[in-house]
Amino acid sequence: MKTPRNINASDLIRALRILGYERVRQDGSHIRLTTTVGGTHHVTVPNHRPLKTGTLLGGVLKPVAAHHKLTVEELLAQLDL
């Protein structure tokens, strides 16, 4: 599965709610999300439109997939992105 293009931060944050991520704070244009599913995990999402592919993949999707013991492809399918 290819990395999705043209994803906004708001769409990604909405999708991550499926995995229990909740918005805990915002510092400038960066939004901090936290989940307690499978242990505490924090991820920071830049509030950009659209998110750059490298930022989306390396900064958000890979760490989230690793925390939930999924591949990036499985994560994208679960989030319906």
PyMOL Python script that loads the backbone (N, CA, C, O; Angstrom):
from pymol import cmd

cmd.read_pdbstr("""\
ATOM      1  N   MET A   1       0.849  -1.177   0.000  1.00  0.00           N
ATOM      2  CA  MET A   1       0.000   0.000   0.000  1.00  0.00           C
ATOM      3  C   MET A   1       0.892   1.237   0.000  1.00  0.00           C
ATOM      4  O   MET A   1       1.884   1.300   0.726  1.00  0.00           O
ATOM      5  N   LYS A   2       0.533   2.202  -0.807  1.00  0.00           N
ATOM      6  CA  LYS A   2       1.323   3.425  -0.909  1.00  0.00           C
ATOM      7  C   LYS A   2       0.983   4.375   0.232  1.00  0.00           C
ATOM      8  O   LYS A   2      -0.123   4.359   0.772  1.00  0.00           O
ATOM      9  N   THR A   3       1.959   5.198   0.582  1.00  0.00           N
ATOM     10  CA  THR A   3       1.735   6.233   1.582  1.00  0.00           C
ATOM     11  C   THR A   3       0.755   7.244   1.008  1.00  0.00           C
ATOM     12  O   THR A   3       0.958   7.742  -0.099  1.00  0.00           O
ATOM     13  N   PRO A   4      -0.309   7.553   1.749  1.00  0.00           N
ATOM     14  CA  PRO A   4      -1.303   8.489   1.216  1.00  0.00           C
ATOM     15  C   PRO A   4      -0.735   9.894   1.031  1.00  0.00           C
ATOM     16  O   PRO A   4       0.134  10.333   1.784  1.00  0.00           O
ATOM     17  N   ARG A   5      -1.231  10.572   0.038  1.00  0.00           N
ATOM     18  CA  ARG A   5      -0.827  11.946  -0.250  1.00  0.00           C
ATOM     19  C   ARG A   5      -1.985  12.877   0.136  1.00  0.00           C
ATOM     20  O   ARG A   5      -3.133  12.446   0.245  1.00  0.00           O
ATOM     21  N   ASN A   6      -1.669  14.128   0.333  1.00  0.00           N
ATOM     22  CA  ASN A   6      -2.676  15.160   0.600  1.00  0.00           C
ATOM     23  C   ASN A   6      -3.524  14.877   1.837  1.00  0.00           C
ATOM     24  O   ASN A   6      -4.736  15.092   1.826  1.00  0.00           O
ATOM     25  N   ILE A   7      -2.890  14.401   2.893  1.00  0.00           N
ATOM     26  CA  ILE A   7      -3.603  14.202   4.160  1.00  0.00           C
ATOM     27  C   ILE A   7      -3.354  15.418   5.035  1.00  0.00           C
ATOM     28  O   ILE A   7      -2.210  15.830   5.229  1.00  0.00           O
ATOM     29  N   ASN A   8      -4.419  15.984   5.558  1.00  0.00           N
ATOM     30  CA  ASN A   8      -4.319  17.105   6.488  1.00  0.00           C
ATOM     31  C   ASN A   8      -4.127  16.561   7.897  1.00  0.00           C
ATOM     32  O   ASN A   8      -4.466  15.412   8.181  1.00  0.00           O
ATOM     33  N   ALA A   9      -3.587  17.383   8.763  1.00  0.00           N
ATOM     34  CA  ALA A   9      -3.388  16.989  10.154  1.00  0.00           C
ATOM     35  C   ALA A   9      -4.717  16.650  10.813  1.00  0.00           C
ATOM     36  O   ALA A   9      -4.793  15.694  11.584  1.00  0.00           O
ATOM     37  N   SER A  10      -5.758  17.408  10.527  1.00  0.00           N
ATOM     38  CA  SER A  10      -7.059  17.146  11.157  1.00  0.00           C
ATOM     39  C   SER A  10      -7.614  15.782  10.752  1.00  0.00           C
ATOM     40  O   SER A  10      -8.221  15.098  11.576  1.00  0.00           O
ATOM     41  N   ASP A  11      -7.415  15.377   9.497  1.00  0.00           N
ATOM     42  CA  ASP A  11      -7.863  14.057   9.040  1.00  0.00           C
ATOM     43  C   ASP A  11      -7.084  12.952   9.738  1.00  0.00           C
ATOM     44  O   ASP A  11      -7.660  11.939  10.133  1.00  0.00           O
ATOM     45  N   LEU A  12      -5.783  13.142   9.890  1.00  0.00           N
ATOM     46  CA  LEU A  12      -4.943  12.153  10.551  1.00  0.00           C
ATOM     47  C   LEU A  12      -5.302  12.020  12.028  1.00  0.00           C
ATOM     48  O   LEU A  12      -5.383  10.909  12.551  1.00  0.00           O
ATOM     49  N   ILE A  13      -5.517  13.137  12.694  1.00  0.00           N
ATOM     50  CA  ILE A  13      -5.885  13.116  14.117  1.00  0.00           C
ATOM     51  C   ILE A  13      -7.221  12.409  14.297  1.00  0.00           C
ATOM     52  O   ILE A  13      -7.387  11.622  15.229  1.00  0.00           O
ATOM     53  N   ARG A  14      -8.159  12.680  13.427  1.00  0.00           N
ATOM     54  CA  ARG A  14      -9.466  12.022  13.492  1.00  0.00           C
ATOM     55  C   ARG A  14      -9.306  10.512  13.309  1.00  0.00           C
ATOM     56  O   ARG A  14      -9.956   9.733  14.006  1.00  0.00           O
ATOM     57  N   ALA A  15      -8.448  10.097  12.380  1.00  0.00           N
ATOM     58  CA  ALA A  15      -8.225   8.672  12.128  1.00  0.00           C
ATOM     59  C   ALA A  15      -7.526   7.996  13.311  1.00  0.00           C
ATOM     60  O   ALA A  15      -7.826   6.846  13.630  1.00  0.00           O
ATOM     61  N   LEU A  16      -6.607   8.695  13.956  1.00  0.00           N
ATOM     62  CA  LEU A  16      -5.867   8.100  15.068  1.00  0.00           C
ATOM     63  C   LEU A  16      -6.729   7.895  16.310  1.00  0.00           C
ATOM     64  O   LEU A  16      -6.328   7.175  17.225  1.00  0.00           O
ATOM     65  N   ARG A  17      -7.893   8.512  16.355  1.00  0.00           N
ATOM     66  CA  ARG A  17      -8.810   8.287  17.484  1.00  0.00           C
ATOM     67  C   ARG A  17      -9.229   6.830  17.582  1.00  0.00           C
ATOM     68  O   ARG A  17      -9.558   6.350  18.667  1.00  0.00           O
ATOM     69  N   ILE A  18      -9.219   6.117  16.454  1.00  0.00           N
ATOM     70  CA  ILE A  18      -9.560   4.693  16.431  1.00  0.00           C
ATOM     71  C   ILE A  18      -8.626   3.914  17.362  1.00  0.00           C
ATOM     72  O   ILE A  18      -9.040   2.942  17.994  1.00  0.00           O
ATOM     73  N   LEU A  19      -7.373   4.345  17.440  1.00  0.00           N
ATOM     74  CA  LEU A  19      -6.383   3.666  18.272  1.00  0.00           C
ATOM     75  C   LEU A  19      -6.289   4.267  19.664  1.00  0.00           C
ATOM     76  O   LEU A  19      -5.374   3.936  20.418  1.00  0.00           O
ATOM     77  N   GLY A  20      -7.210   5.135  20.015  1.00  0.00           N
ATOM     78  CA  GLY A  20      -7.250   5.691  21.358  1.00  0.00           C
ATOM     79  C   GLY A  20      -6.444   6.960  21.550  1.00  0.00           C
ATOM     80  O   GLY A  20      -6.291   7.415  22.684  1.00  0.00           O
ATOM     81  N   TYR A  21      -5.925   7.546  20.489  1.00  0.00           N
ATOM     82  CA  TYR A  21      -5.152   8.782  20.625  1.00  0.00           C
ATOM     83  C   TYR A  21      -6.090   9.952  20.872  1.00  0.00           C
ATOM     84  O   TYR A  21      -7.127  10.090  20.222  1.00  0.00           O
ATOM     85  N   GLU A  22      -5.706  10.784  21.819  1.00  0.00           N
ATOM     86  CA  GLU A  22      -6.468  11.986  22.146  1.00  0.00           C
ATOM     87  C   GLU A  22      -5.537  13.183  22.135  1.00  0.00           C
ATOM     88  O   GLU A  22      -4.360  13.082  22.479  1.00  0.00           O
ATOM     89  N   ARG A  23      -6.081  14.301  21.740  1.00  0.00           N
ATOM     90  CA  ARG A  23      -5.318  15.552  21.716  1.00  0.00           C
ATOM     91  C   ARG A  23      -5.113  16.018  23.153  1.00  0.00           C
ATOM     92  O   ARG A  23      -6.080  16.192  23.895  1.00  0.00           O
ATOM     93  N   VAL A  24      -3.853  16.219  23.549  1.00  0.00           N
ATOM     94  CA  VAL A  24      -3.585  16.659  24.916  1.00  0.00           C
ATOM     95  C   VAL A  24      -3.084  18.091  24.985  1.00  0.00           C
ATOM     96  O   VAL A  24      -3.282  18.770  25.993  1.00  0.00           O
ATOM     97  N   ARG A  25      -2.434  18.560  23.921  1.00  0.00           N
ATOM     98  CA  ARG A  25      -1.997  19.959  23.915  1.00  0.00           C
ATOM     99  C   ARG A  25      -1.569  20.366  22.512  1.00  0.00           C
ATOM    100  O   ARG A  25      -1.375  19.531  21.628  1.00  0.00           O
ATOM    101  N   GLN A  26      -1.429  21.671  22.341  1.00  0.00           N
ATOM    102  CA  GLN A  26      -0.927  22.214  21.086  1.00  0.00           C
ATOM    103  C   GLN A  26       0.077  23.295  21.415  1.00  0.00           C
ATOM    104  O   GLN A  26      -0.183  24.173  22.238  1.00  0.00           O
ATOM    105  N   ASP A  27       1.230  23.227  20.766  1.00  0.00           N
ATOM    106  CA  ASP A  27       2.277  24.216  20.946  1.00  0.00           C
ATOM    107  C   ASP A  27       2.601  24.782  19.569  1.00  0.00           C
ATOM    108  O   ASP A  27       3.312  24.154  18.784  1.00  0.00           O
ATOM    109  N   GLY A  28       2.081  25.959  19.283  1.00  0.00           N
ATOM    110  CA  GLY A  28       2.267  26.533  17.955  1.00  0.00           C
ATOM    111  C   GLY A  28       1.513  25.720  16.928  1.00  0.00           C
ATOM    112  O   GLY A  28       0.299  25.542  17.034  1.00  0.00           O
ATOM    113  N   SER A  29       2.236  25.220  15.925  1.00  0.00           N
ATOM    114  CA  SER A  29       1.577  24.440  14.877  1.00  0.00           C
ATOM    115  C   SER A  29       1.752  22.939  15.079  1.00  0.00           C
ATOM    116  O   SER A  29       1.532  22.168  14.145  1.00  0.00           O
ATOM    117  N   HIS A  30       2.140  22.508  16.269  1.00  0.00           N
ATOM    118  CA  HIS A  30       2.336  21.092  16.551  1.00  0.00           C
ATOM    119  C   HIS A  30       1.336  20.614  17.604  1.00  0.00           C
ATOM    120  O   HIS A  30       1.185  21.223  18.663  1.00  0.00           O
ATOM    121  N   ILE A  31       0.665  19.521  17.289  1.00  0.00           N
ATOM    122  CA  ILE A  31      -0.370  18.972  18.160  1.00  0.00           C
ATOM    123  C   ILE A  31       0.143  17.677  18.768  1.00  0.00           C
ATOM    124  O   ILE A  31       0.602  16.793  18.045  1.00  0.00           O
ATOM    125  N   ARG A  32       0.070  17.557  20.075  1.00  0.00           N
ATOM    126  CA  ARG A  32       0.539  16.371  20.795  1.00  0.00           C
ATOM    127  C   ARG A  32      -0.642  15.455  21.064  1.00  0.00           C
ATOM    128  O   ARG A  32      -1.652  15.873  21.630  1.00  0.00           O
ATOM    129  N   LEU A  33      -0.503  14.187  20.647  1.00  0.00           N
ATOM    130  CA  LEU A  33      -1.525  13.174  20.872  1.00  0.00           C
ATOM    131  C   LEU A  33      -0.966  12.112  21.801  1.00  0.00           C
ATOM    132  O   LEU A  33       0.222  11.795  21.744  1.00  0.00           O
ATOM    133  N   THR A  34      -1.817  11.560  22.655  1.00  0.00           N
ATOM    134  CA  THR A  34      -1.406  10.528  23.594  1.00  0.00           C
ATOM    135  C   THR A  34      -2.437   9.411  23.612  1.00  0.00           C
ATOM    136  O   THR A  34      -3.638   9.655  23.500  1.00  0.00           O
ATOM    137  N   THR A  35      -1.947   8.173  23.755  1.00  0.00           N
ATOM    138  CA  THR A  35      -2.818   7.033  23.945  1.00  0.00           C
ATOM    139  C   THR A  35      -2.301   6.221  25.126  1.00  0.00           C
ATOM    140  O   THR A  35      -1.110   6.241  25.436  1.00  0.00           O
ATOM    141  N   THR A  36      -3.204   5.517  25.769  1.00  0.00           N
ATOM    142  CA  THR A  36      -2.809   4.598  26.842  1.00  0.00           C
ATOM    143  C   THR A  36      -3.100   3.159  26.440  1.00  0.00           C
ATOM    144  O   THR A  36      -2.939   2.246  27.250  1.00  0.00           O
ATOM    145  N   VAL A  37      -3.525   2.947  25.203  1.00  0.00           N
ATOM    146  CA  VAL A  37      -3.775   1.602  24.689  1.00  0.00           C
ATOM    147  C   VAL A  37      -2.425   0.922  24.459  1.00  0.00           C
ATOM    148  O   VAL A  37      -1.605   1.411  23.682  1.00  0.00           O
ATOM    149  N   GLY A  38      -2.200  -0.187  25.125  1.00  0.00           N
ATOM    150  CA  GLY A  38      -0.922  -0.896  24.982  1.00  0.00           C
ATOM    151  C   GLY A  38       0.230  -0.185  25.648  1.00  0.00           C
ATOM    152  O   GLY A  38       1.382  -0.395  25.269  1.00  0.00           O
ATOM    153  N   GLY A  39      -0.048   0.652  26.632  1.00  0.00           N
ATOM    154  CA  GLY A  39       0.984   1.460  27.281  1.00  0.00           C
ATOM    155  C   GLY A  39       0.898   2.890  26.778  1.00  0.00           C
ATOM    156  O   GLY A  39       0.306   3.155  25.732  1.00  0.00           O
ATOM    157  N   THR A  40       1.480   3.792  27.514  1.00  0.00           N
ATOM    158  CA  THR A  40       1.420   5.206  27.130  1.00  0.00           C
ATOM    159  C   THR A  40       2.322   5.469  25.929  1.00  0.00           C
ATOM    160  O   THR A  40       3.472   5.033  25.894  1.00  0.00           O
ATOM    161  N   HIS A  41       1.787   6.185  24.953  1.00  0.00           N
ATOM    162  CA  HIS A  41       2.557   6.564  23.771  1.00  0.00           C
ATOM    163  C   HIS A  41       2.152   7.967  23.348  1.00  0.00           C
ATOM    164  O   HIS A  41       0.968   8.299  23.306  1.00  0.00           O
ATOM    165  N   HIS A  42       3.145   8.782  23.036  1.00  0.00           N
ATOM    166  CA  HIS A  42       2.918  10.159  22.590  1.00  0.00           C
ATOM    167  C   HIS A  42       3.404  10.289  21.150  1.00  0.00           C
ATOM    168  O   HIS A  42       4.395   9.671  20.761  1.00  0.00           O
ATOM    169  N   VAL A  43       2.709  11.084  20.380  1.00  0.00           N
ATOM    170  CA  VAL A  43       3.134  11.397  19.016  1.00  0.00           C
ATOM    171  C   VAL A  43       2.770  12.852  18.742  1.00  0.00           C
ATOM    172  O   VAL A  43       1.729  13.336  19.188  1.00  0.00           O
ATOM    173  N   THR A  44       3.629  13.538  18.010  1.00  0.00           N
ATOM    174  CA  THR A  44       3.396  14.937  17.668  1.00  0.00           C
ATOM    175  C   THR A  44       3.087  15.035  16.183  1.00  0.00           C
ATOM    176  O   THR A  44       3.824  14.518  15.343  1.00  0.00           O
ATOM    177  N   VAL A  45       1.985  15.705  15.874  1.00  0.00           N
ATOM    178  CA  VAL A  45       1.542  15.875  14.486  1.00  0.00           C
ATOM    179  C   VAL A  45       1.608  17.361  14.144  1.00  0.00           C
ATOM    180  O   VAL A  45       0.966  18.175  14.806  1.00  0.00           O
ATOM    181  N   PRO A  46       2.385  17.726  13.107  1.00  0.00           N
ATOM    182  CA  PRO A  46       2.385  19.129  12.684  1.00  0.00           C
ATOM    183  C   PRO A  46       1.049  19.485  12.057  1.00  0.00           C
ATOM    184  O   PRO A  46       0.512  18.714  11.261  1.00  0.00           O
ATOM    185  N   ASN A  47       0.515  20.630  12.402  1.00  0.00           N
ATOM    186  CA  ASN A  47      -0.784  21.066  11.903  1.00  0.00           C
ATOM    187  C   ASN A  47      -0.605  21.741  10.544  1.00  0.00           C
ATOM    188  O   ASN A  47      -0.754  22.955  10.410  1.00  0.00           O
ATOM    189  N   HIS A  48      -0.280  20.921   9.536  1.00  0.00           N
ATOM    190  CA  HIS A  48      -0.015  21.421   8.194  1.00  0.00           C
ATOM    191  C   HIS A  48      -1.014  20.837   7.212  1.00  0.00           C
ATOM    192  O   HIS A  48      -1.603  19.783   7.452  1.00  0.00           O
ATOM    193  N   ARG A  49      -1.196  21.546   6.096  1.00  0.00           N
ATOM    194  CA  ARG A  49      -2.082  21.092   5.019  1.00  0.00           C
ATOM    195  C   ARG A  49      -1.348  21.172   3.706  1.00  0.00           C
ATOM    196  O   ARG A  49      -1.044  22.282   3.269  1.00  0.00           O
ATOM    197  N   PRO A  50      -1.052  20.113   3.069  1.00  0.00           N
ATOM    198  CA  PRO A  50      -1.053  18.736   3.529  1.00  0.00           C
ATOM    199  C   PRO A  50       0.230  18.425   4.290  1.00  0.00           C
ATOM    200  O   PRO A  50       1.191  19.194   4.248  1.00  0.00           O
ATOM    201  N   LEU A  51       0.237  17.292   4.984  1.00  0.00           N
ATOM    202  CA  LEU A  51       1.446  16.843   5.666  1.00  0.00           C
ATOM    203  C   LEU A  51       2.426  16.330   4.617  1.00  0.00           C
ATOM    204  O   LEU A  51       2.024  15.671   3.658  1.00  0.00           O
ATOM    205  N   LYS A  52       3.703  16.629   4.795  1.00  0.00           N
ATOM    206  CA  LYS A  52       4.711  16.111   3.882  1.00  0.00           C
ATOM    207  C   LYS A  52       4.800  14.599   4.067  1.00  0.00           C
ATOM    208  O   LYS A  52       4.633  14.091   5.176  1.00  0.00           O
ATOM    209  N   THR A  53       5.059  13.897   2.991  1.00  0.00           N
ATOM    210  CA  THR A  53       5.079  12.442   3.012  1.00  0.00           C
ATOM    211  C   THR A  53       6.113  11.908   3.998  1.00  0.00           C
ATOM    212  O   THR A  53       5.824  10.967   4.737  1.00  0.00           O
ATOM    213  N   GLY A  54       7.294  12.480   4.026  1.00  0.00           N
ATOM    214  CA  GLY A  54       8.340  12.025   4.943  1.00  0.00           C
ATOM    215  C   GLY A  54       7.964  12.239   6.391  1.00  0.00           C
ATOM    216  O   GLY A  54       8.244  11.388   7.235  1.00  0.00           O
ATOM    217  N   THR A  55       7.342  13.350   6.689  1.00  0.00           N
ATOM    218  CA  THR A  55       6.887  13.639   8.048  1.00  0.00           C
ATOM    219  C   THR A  55       5.778  12.676   8.442  1.00  0.00           C
ATOM    220  O   THR A  55       5.774  12.152   9.556  1.00  0.00           O
ATOM    221  N   LEU A  56       4.852  12.445   7.547  1.00  0.00           N
ATOM    222  CA  LEU A  56       3.743  11.544   7.816  1.00  0.00           C
ATOM    223  C   LEU A  56       4.249  10.132   8.081  1.00  0.00           C
ATOM    224  O   LEU A  56       3.848   9.497   9.056  1.00  0.00           O
ATOM    225  N   LEU A  57       5.119   9.647   7.223  1.00  0.00           N
ATOM    226  CA  LEU A  57       5.593   8.276   7.341  1.00  0.00           C
ATOM    227  C   LEU A  57       6.577   8.099   8.496  1.00  0.00           C
ATOM    228  O   LEU A  57       6.368   7.250   9.362  1.00  0.00           O
ATOM    229  N   GLY A  58       7.633   8.883   8.513  1.00  0.00           N
ATOM    230  CA  GLY A  58       8.685   8.708   9.512  1.00  0.00           C
ATOM    231  C   GLY A  58       8.375   9.278  10.877  1.00  0.00           C
ATOM    232  O   GLY A  58       8.834   8.752  11.891  1.00  0.00           O
ATOM    233  N   GLY A  59       7.601  10.345  10.915  1.00  0.00           N
ATOM    234  CA  GLY A  59       7.348  11.013  12.178  1.00  0.00           C
ATOM    235  C   GLY A  59       6.076  10.596  12.884  1.00  0.00           C
ATOM    236  O   GLY A  59       5.936  10.800  14.089  1.00  0.00           O
ATOM    237  N   VAL A  60       5.143  10.008  12.139  1.00  0.00           N
ATOM    238  CA  VAL A  60       3.858   9.650  12.754  1.00  0.00           C
ATOM    239  C   VAL A  60       3.523   8.174  12.543  1.00  0.00           C
ATOM    240  O   VAL A  60       3.355   7.435  13.513  1.00  0.00           O
ATOM    241  N   LEU A  61       3.424   7.741  11.290  1.00  0.00           N
ATOM    242  CA  LEU A  61       2.931   6.399  11.017  1.00  0.00           C
ATOM    243  C   LEU A  61       3.850   5.291  11.529  1.00  0.00           C
ATOM    244  O   LEU A  61       3.371   4.335  12.139  1.00  0.00           O
ATOM    245  N   LYS A  62       5.149   5.399  11.296  1.00  0.00           N
ATOM    246  CA  LYS A  62       6.068   4.350  11.752  1.00  0.00           C
ATOM    247  C   LYS A  62       6.092   4.223  13.271  1.00  0.00           C
ATOM    248  O   LYS A  62       6.006   3.103  13.776  1.00  0.00           O
ATOM    249  N   PRO A  63       6.207   5.325  14.030  1.00  0.00           N
ATOM    250  CA  PRO A  63       6.176   5.180  15.492  1.00  0.00           C
ATOM    251  C   PRO A  63       4.848   4.635  16.017  1.00  0.00           C
ATOM    252  O   PRO A  63       4.839   3.840  16.956  1.00  0.00           O
ATOM    253  N   VAL A  64       3.736   5.050  15.429  1.00  0.00           N
ATOM    254  CA  VAL A  64       2.426   4.558  15.867  1.00  0.00           C
ATOM    255  C   VAL A  64       2.303   3.068  15.552  1.00  0.00           C
ATOM    256  O   VAL A  64       1.833   2.292  16.383  1.00  0.00           O
ATOM    257  N   ALA A  65       2.725   2.670  14.348  1.00  0.00           N
ATOM    258  CA  ALA A  65       2.670   1.257  13.968  1.00  0.00           C
ATOM    259  C   ALA A  65       3.553   0.416  14.887  1.00  0.00           C
ATOM    260  O   ALA A  65       3.151  -0.672  15.299  1.00  0.00           O
ATOM    261  N   ALA A  66       4.737   0.898  15.210  1.00  0.00           N
ATOM    262  CA  ALA A  66       5.638   0.153  16.092  1.00  0.00           C
ATOM    263  C   ALA A  66       5.040   0.001  17.487  1.00  0.00           C
ATOM    264  O   ALA A  66       5.144  -1.067  18.089  1.00  0.00           O
ATOM    265  N   HIS A  67       4.424   1.039  18.000  1.00  0.00           N
ATOM    266  CA  HIS A  67       3.825   0.976  19.329  1.00  0.00           C
ATOM    267  C   HIS A  67       2.705  -0.058  19.378  1.00  0.00           C
ATOM    268  O   HIS A  67       2.570  -0.781  20.365  1.00  0.00           O
ATOM    269  N   HIS A  68       1.914  -0.130  18.331  1.00  0.00           N
ATOM    270  CA  HIS A  68       0.774  -1.046  18.302  1.00  0.00           C
ATOM    271  C   HIS A  68       1.130  -2.396  17.678  1.00  0.00           C
ATOM    272  O   HIS A  68       0.256  -3.233  17.455  1.00  0.00           O
ATOM    273  N   LYS A  69       2.440  -2.605  17.394  1.00  0.00           N
ATOM    274  CA  LYS A  69       2.948  -3.864  16.836  1.00  0.00           C
ATOM    275  C   LYS A  69       2.265  -4.224  15.518  1.00  0.00           C
ATOM    276  O   LYS A  69       1.830  -5.357  15.307  1.00  0.00           O
ATOM    277  N   LEU A  70       2.186  -3.233  14.647  1.00  0.00           N
ATOM    278  CA  LEU A  70       1.603  -3.390  13.318  1.00  0.00           C
ATOM    279  C   LEU A  70       2.628  -2.973  12.275  1.00  0.00           C
ATOM    280  O   LEU A  70       3.588  -2.270  12.590  1.00  0.00           O
ATOM    281  N   THR A  71       2.431  -3.397  11.047  1.00  0.00           N
ATOM    282  CA  THR A  71       3.213  -2.835   9.953  1.00  0.00           C
ATOM    283  C   THR A  71       2.525  -1.545   9.532  1.00  0.00           C
ATOM    284  O   THR A  71       1.373  -1.303   9.894  1.00  0.00           O
ATOM    285  N   VAL A  72       3.218  -0.733   8.779  1.00  0.00           N
ATOM    286  CA  VAL A  72       2.625   0.526   8.313  1.00  0.00           C
ATOM    287  C   VAL A  72       1.422   0.229   7.415  1.00  0.00           C
ATOM    288  O   VAL A  72       0.422   0.945   7.461  1.00  0.00           O
ATOM    289  N   GLU A  73       1.515  -0.817   6.605  1.00  0.00           N
ATOM    290  CA  GLU A  73       0.406  -1.188   5.726  1.00  0.00           C
ATOM    291  C   GLU A  73      -0.828  -1.593   6.538  1.00  0.00           C
ATOM    292  O   GLU A  73      -1.948  -1.203   6.212  1.00  0.00           O
ATOM    293  N   GLU A  74      -0.610  -2.385   7.604  1.00  0.00           N
ATOM    294  CA  GLU A  74      -1.722  -2.788   8.463  1.00  0.00           C
ATOM    295  C   GLU A  74      -2.342  -1.578   9.162  1.00  0.00           C
ATOM    296  O   GLU A  74      -3.560  -1.486   9.309  1.00  0.00           O
ATOM    297  N   LEU A  75      -1.480  -0.655   9.590  1.00  0.00           N
ATOM    298  CA  LEU A  75      -1.963   0.558  10.243  1.00  0.00           C
ATOM    299  C   LEU A  75      -2.811   1.393   9.288  1.00  0.00           C
ATOM    300  O   LEU A  75      -3.887   1.862   9.660  1.00  0.00           O
ATOM    301  N   LEU A  76      -2.334   1.580   8.066  1.00  0.00           N
ATOM    302  CA  LEU A  76      -3.085   2.356   7.084  1.00  0.00           C
ATOM    303  C   LEU A  76      -4.428   1.710   6.775  1.00  0.00           C
ATOM    304  O   LEU A  76      -5.425   2.410   6.595  1.00  0.00           O
ATOM    305  N   ALA A  77      -4.463   0.399   6.713  1.00  0.00           N
ATOM    306  CA  ALA A  77      -5.734  -0.291   6.477  1.00  0.00           C
ATOM    307  C   ALA A  77      -6.670  -0.123   7.656  1.00  0.00           C
ATOM    308  O   ALA A  77      -7.872   0.072   7.471  1.00  0.00           O
ATOM    309  N   GLN A  78      -6.134  -0.197   8.873  1.00  0.00           N
ATOM    310  CA  GLN A  78      -6.965  -0.058  10.061  1.00  0.00           C
ATOM    311  C   GLN A  78      -7.510   1.370  10.187  1.00  0.00           C
ATOM    312  O   GLN A  78      -8.648   1.569  10.613  1.00  0.00           O
ATOM    313  N   LEU A  79      -6.696   2.355   9.816  1.00  0.00           N
ATOM    314  CA  LEU A  79      -7.121   3.751   9.912  1.00  0.00           C
ATOM    315  C   LEU A  79      -7.946   4.178   8.706  1.00  0.00           C
ATOM    316  O   LEU A  79      -8.530   5.262   8.703  1.00  0.00           O
ATOM    317  N   ASP A  80      -7.997   3.331   7.682  1.00  0.00           N
ATOM    318  CA  ASP A  80      -8.740   3.622   6.464  1.00  0.00           C
ATOM    319  C   ASP A  80      -8.219   4.888   5.784  1.00  0.00           C
ATOM    320  O   ASP A  80      -8.995   5.762   5.396  1.00  0.00           O
ATOM    321  N   LEU A  81      -6.906   4.974   5.646  1.00  0.00           N
ATOM    322  CA  LEU A  81      -6.277   6.127   4.983  1.00  0.00           C
ATOM    323  C   LEU A  81      -5.835   5.754   3.581  1.00  0.00           C
ATOM    324  O   LEU A  81      -5.285   6.590   2.864  1.00  0.00           O
TER     325      LEU A  81
END
""", "prot")
cmd.dss("prot")
cmd.show_as("cartoon", "prot")
cmd.util.cbc("prot")
cmd.orient("prot")
